Amino acid sequence: MPTLLIEDGFKFFFYANEHLPMHIHVARGDGYAKIDLVALDVVESCFKKPELKKVMNIVKLHRTDFVRCWHEYFNKR
């Protein structure tokens, strides 16, 4: 499970056996979200609205890096 970023206690990662569409998982405490990196849509989330807003701001800021890491990781396999 490659961890791509930890920011404000949020852990951004994907699993080693991921599938398309390209997405990222986010966890903090008991909270969890799955974000589509292409459409920037929330696939699922149990974060409260303010937390999810913060998550989405971080994803938008680091989206290019997350996509690059996805391609680098899965193209090597």
Buried (B, 14 or more C-beta within 10 A) or exposed (E): EEEBBEBEEBBBBBEEEBEEEBBBBBBBEEBBBBBBBEEEEBEEBEBEEEBBEBBBEBBEEBBEEBBEBBEEBBEEE
